[in-house]
């Protein structure tokens, strides 16, 4: 039987594994989490007392169903699960997998990448201070440990997660001082036609927004995060009328919806194209998720369609894999129609909560852009004079994107800055950072061990 490996055990990975198992295969599932569920349905440790309704709200039934489906496949031996494992390289039909302090190679004939997405973050003056987190990190702490990262929190950015996290924190007893959305109400109305593709989902979002009442502010501009040696003390911002505001706090969460996690797709040989809707580079794939020879993509690592869309994309990718191996695959026509509808909704979200490209391009020179390497916007702009307006040249000359996160947090804003300095009309002309192994930080001991064993 063909060796099929699924990377990621979120909604896309779980449904892909389920479809493969139904087709008669025993896939290997590799996931960084201790328990399957992904970020959206992240599970707390065993023995955690908060019920699913408190963790996932209206999505509790979906979360529990996914968890139970995956756990049943593991318990019955129908798949092989490697938790707490990170794929850090792909070469010659093998995955280098980091497990604890060591690594090993896992061979595959077919590979399904369900790597999900992460926070899309734009630098704000002062964001380099301790106590400033991504919205996703705050949600992880809340779901996995029932902890609020701060006693008085300001959330800023744009997108559905901004509202969702605020409501989740308030429901858990946290104190949210302000929710600052850079999208104006006029911009949000622009996405209405797309959002109507999923009316109940959109209505649920509006009802959550109502719960925020006077702490929610639309159309803001973020000026600075004030901080001392202990962390943030206040966020300085301007309201839609241009009036200066100052909100005291001791923690800040930032996020502008999501960016696809594509490093492994890059190493697997997938082609990329710039997506004008999301203003980021995304892998190319056919309607079933085929992206390269024996490589399939599913979920937010391919297109930002949310958890429901990820489940469908996981089934599609697995069905394509079954077809390509000559095995019986289910009829996916209905799922393809549903995914098209989710695509319309996603485009509505992108229109309603746009990435503030002009703000990113115009960041003050003293703003730290690359937190890993401490590179400022001014230092990044200087590289354009020597290397031209291309992000990989800017990286080699100024170290932006060369740190621990490999540009995951700074790349999109850096591209806007480089493009603006070079006089380009759009960030697409600045290119994208090339993926390289290891895609995650790995201890030297693991790489030495691998070299010693001839991997």
Secondary structure as GFF3:
##gff-version 3
##sequence-region A 1 455
A	DSSP	beta_strand	4	7	.	.	.	ID=ss1
A	DSSP	alpha_helix	11	22	.	.	.	ID=ss2
A	DSSP	beta_strand	28	30	.	.	.	ID=ss3
A	DSSP	alpha_helix	52	56	.	.	.	ID=ss4
A	DSSP	three_ten_helix	57	59	.	.	.	ID=ss5
A	DSSP	alpha_helix	60	75	.	.	.	ID=ss6
A	DSSP	beta_strand	80	82	.	.	.	ID=ss7
A	DSSP	beta_strand	85	91	.	.	.	ID=ss8
A	DSSP	beta_strand	94	99	.	.	.	ID=ss9
A	DSSP	beta_strand	102	107	.	.	.	ID=ss10
A	DSSP	beta_strand	110	113	.	.	.	ID=ss11
A	DSSP	beta_strand	117	119	.	.	.	ID=ss12
A	DSSP	beta_strand	132	134	.	.	.	ID=ss13
A	DSSP	alpha_helix	135	145	.	.	.	ID=ss14
A	DSSP	beta_strand	153	158	.	.	.	ID=ss15
A	DSSP	alpha_helix	160	171	.	.	.	ID=ss16
A	DSSP	beta_strand	176	181	.	.	.	ID=ss17
A	DSSP	alpha_helix	185	190	.	.	.	ID=ss18
A	DSSP	alpha_helix	192	195	.	.	.	ID=ss19
A	DSSP	three_ten_helix	196	198	.	.	.	ID=ss20
A	DSSP	alpha_helix	199	212	.	.	.	ID=ss21
A	DSSP	three_ten_helix	213	215	.	.	.	ID=ss22
A	DSSP	beta_strand	216	218	.	.	.	ID=ss23
A	DSSP	beta_strand	221	228	.	.	.	ID=ss24
A	DSSP	beta_strand	231	238	.	.	.	ID=ss25
A	DSSP	beta_strand	244	248	.	.	.	ID=ss26
A	DSSP	beta_strand	251	256	.	.	.	ID=ss27
A	DSSP	beta_strand	258	260	.	.	.	ID=ss28
A	DSSP	alpha_helix	263	267	.	.	.	ID=ss29
A	DSSP	beta_strand	272	275	.	.	.	ID=ss30
A	DSSP	beta_strand	280	283	.	.	.	ID=ss31
A	DSSP	beta_strand	290	292	.	.	.	ID=ss32
A	DSSP	beta_strand	295	297	.	.	.	ID=ss33
A	DSSP	three_ten_helix	299	301	.	.	.	ID=ss34
A	DSSP	alpha_helix	306	324	.	.	.	ID=ss35
A	DSSP	alpha_helix	333	352	.	.	.	ID=ss36
A	DSSP	alpha_helix	357	361	.	.	.	ID=ss37
A	DSSP	beta_strand	368	370	.	.	.	ID=ss38
A	DSSP	beta_strand	375	376	.	.	.	ID=ss39
A	DSSP	alpha_helix	377	387	.	.	.	ID=ss40
A	DSSP	alpha_helix	391	398	.	.	.	ID=ss41
A	DSSP	alpha_helix	411	422	.	.	.	ID=ss42
A	DSSP	three_ten_helix	427	430	.	.	.	ID=ss43
A	DSSP	alpha_helix	444	452	.	.	.	ID=ss44
###
